[in-house]
Amino acid sequence: MRVHAREGVLNYKREGAWRSISSAEFARRARCVALGLHALGLARGDRAAILSENSPEWVLADVGCQFAGVVSVPIYPTLAPPQVRYILEDSGAVVLFIQNCEAYERVRESLAGCAALRHIIFLTGEATAGEEDALTFGGLEDVGRALEGERPRLGDELARAVRAEDLTTIIYTSGTTGEPKGVMLTHANVVSNLIDTSARLAFRPQDTMLSVLPLSHIYERGAMYMYLHHGAEVFFAESVEKVGDNMREVRPTVVTAVPRLYEKIFARIEERAAGGRVKAAMLAWAVGVAKRHARHAVGKRRVPPLLAAQHRLASRLVFSKWRAGLGGRIRLFTAGGAALPEEIGLIFYGAGLPIVEGYGLTETSPVIAVNDPDDNRVGTVGRPIRNVAVRTASDGEIETRGPNVMLGYYNKPEATREVFTADGWFKTGDIGALDAEGFLRITDRKKDLFKTSGGKYVAPQALEQRIKRSRFVNQVVLVGDGRKFPAALIVPDWEMLRSYAQLKGLDLQTPAEFCRHPRVLDLFRRQVDSLTQDLSRFEKVKRVALIEHELTVEGGELTPTLKVKRRVIAEKYREVIERIYAEAETEARPEQGRRQKAEG
């Protein structure tokens, strides 16, 4: 991977001040990391795990591994210690790069049985006292620098020995079901995807990128490679909570994120407008204008003069404030990792903040398809990128092949065979369709589809996206496998709900009181009914239950990329789900009796 020359290629905040690493320094330090790993005895094909939040050292460790021919194994910093141990043992990691002493103490006991693990390297801070074979990141670089002094050509020799077909990384899928599987990606997989995706996404050397998502995930990691390849300057967000502040400080031109971030941005806009009728009416009008204008633009239809005038006015009065709040220089958002609600895509497009949605998996390095900034078909994930082919099976499952498709699952030959067709196409597990112009639309995950007791299949994600359009809904999960009808578990937007209670004079204090109150439940039933009224009868959500606590990664309900773990939720909220359907049965009996009496 070539890194363009730049004074501040990686930028990070330490002790309240932004600091930077130039491209020349980056290349020099990555080379020292590679030589340091070689000095520790790591050979081409050995594994080194990285357990840390985002930082320049994370990227340096990763690229240093590539230069040395060492296979990197990223681990989400939010994973529980037993999961960390499983990945280290399964991959046979020899080295563990870890964020700091605090992170090390959290997993220390789980490391005891990892037979292959020989070295701990602390990315920031000091090494833990008394630990043998522990080094600071600076210490590793010093070892590499000393070796380079003795053997100046060794760095080039190590890099030249790496072949395109060699493994570059093993990424363990977080998985919504079962134990994680190690996806084996080669240098050819990753580089081909970088080049072919770059042909679609017009990143520029003058771009400023804000890095928000975890580098442990292939989506952000692939984006990072593209940033470096194009010579853009990258700023690491301090935390999810400080993304808004960092946007205003850094003033990025491009942000890569999951749909949840864009939903939260719009929810914040709605909250601010909820303070008065005039503001709320202005927002509703502007949003309507944005969506109508976006539909014309996406469909390449002429914008009527009146709509064009309304759009100019909305841009001046409303959308300009949105853009300023996001730093004032955004030219492109990208979305992946989950489905982007079409309504959010239209609103942002119409507001001059276009979101380019793409699609892929860890197993495909990751990009399969992505929209073109100049031909952004909101509601689709774009056309397949160059050199990547897509087809759909008889049941609608998307299948793909190309130079980006993984080698297989590490230590799992049977699982590898299961995800490939007889003629060598990778089965994605997603349901979708290609339109006449070649744009791909994803409708659901195959394994998320559930069948009602009446034998009808329901695609939950599409219905969940509809329900999330309500300003009162924060999160929603549909249930109903084997039941008579779908039901919804809803986490309310507490700020909006408290405003509603105050407006209606409801004396409610705790989340539990809100979740049980008849007026509140009726509000959510009406919201759901209005958003799903045009659906088929078997798809209708006939019951809702409110949940007090947000679904989180830490709580085990979401994967690190914020996908819903439906089995976990079904188990965790089993009593709530059983109560929903028991109450429905109880209410149905008198009605059935009345009908039978009338018929008799």
HELIX and SHEET records of a PDB file:
HELIX    1   1 SER A   23  ALA A   39  1                                  17    
HELIX    2   2 PRO A   56  ALA A   68  1                                  13    
HELIX    3   3 PRO A   81  SER A   91  1                                  11    
HELIX    4   4 CYS A  101  LEU A  111  1                                  11    
HELIX    5   5 PHE A  137  GLU A  150  1                                  14    
HELIX    6   6 LEU A  154  ALA A  161  1                                   8    
HELIX    7   7 HIS A  187  SER A  198  1                                  12    
HELIX    8   8 ILE A  218  HIS A  230  1                                  13    
HELIX    9   9 VAL A  243  VAL A  250  1                                   8    
HELIX   10  10 PRO A  259  ALA A  273  1                                  15    
HELIX   11  11 ARG A  277  VAL A  298  1                                  22    
HELIX   12  12 PRO A  305  ALA A  314  1                                  10    
HELIX   13  13 SER A  315  PHE A  319  3                                   5    
HELIX   14  14 SER A  320  GLY A  325  1                                   6    
HELIX   15  15 GLU A  342  GLY A  350  1                                   9    
HELIX   16  16 THR A  362  THR A  364  5                                   3    
HELIX   17  17 PRO A  413  GLU A  418  1                                   6    
HELIX   18  18 LYS A  446  ASP A  448  5                                   3    
HELIX   19  19 PRO A  460  ILE A  467  1                                   8    
HELIX   20  20 TRP A  494  LYS A  504  1                                  11    
HELIX   21  21 PRO A  511  ARG A  516  1                                   6    
HELIX   22  22 PRO A  518  LEU A  531  1                                  14    
HELIX   23  23 ARG A  537  GLU A  539  5                                   3    
HELIX   24  24 ARG A  566  LYS A  572  1                                   7    
HELIX   25  25 ARG A  574  GLU A  599  1                                  26    
SHEET    1   A 9 ALA A  17  ILE A  21  0                                        
SHEET    2   A 9 LEU A  10  ARG A  14 -1                                        
SHEET    3   A 9 GLU A 233  PHE A 236  1                                        
SHEET    4   A 9 THR A 208  SER A 211  1                                        
SHEET    5   A 9 VAL A 254  ALA A 257  1                                        
SHEET    6   A 9 LEU A 332  ALA A 335  1                                        
SHEET    7   A 9 ILE A 355  GLY A 360  1                                        
SHEET    8   A 9 VAL A 367  VAL A 370 -1                                        
SHEET    9   A 9 ARG A 383  PRO A 384 -1                                        
SHEET    1   B 5 VAL A  71  ILE A  75  0                                        
SHEET    2   B 5 ARG A  47  LEU A  51  1                                        
SHEET    3   B 5 VAL A  95  ILE A  98  1                                        
SHEET    4   B 5 HIS A 119  PHE A 122  1                                        
SHEET    5   B 5 ALA A 134  THR A 136  1                                        
SHEET    1   C 3 LEU A 167  TYR A 172  0                                        
SHEET    2   C 3 GLY A 182  THR A 186 -1                                        
SHEET    3   C 3 GLY A 408  TYR A 409 -1                                        
SHEET    1   D 4 ALA A 389  THR A 392  0                                        
SHEET    2   D 4 GLU A 397  ARG A 401 -1                                        
SHEET    3   D 4 PHE A 426  LEU A 434 -1                                        
SHEET    4   D 4 LEU A 440  ARG A 445 -1                                        
SHEET    1   E 2 PHE A 450  LYS A 451  0                                        
SHEET    2   E 2 TYR A 457  VAL A 458 -1                                        
SHEET    1   F 3 VAL A 473  VAL A 479  0                                        
SHEET    2   F 3 ALA A 487  PRO A 492 -1                                        
SHEET    3   F 3 ARG A 543  LEU A 546  1                                        
END                                                                             
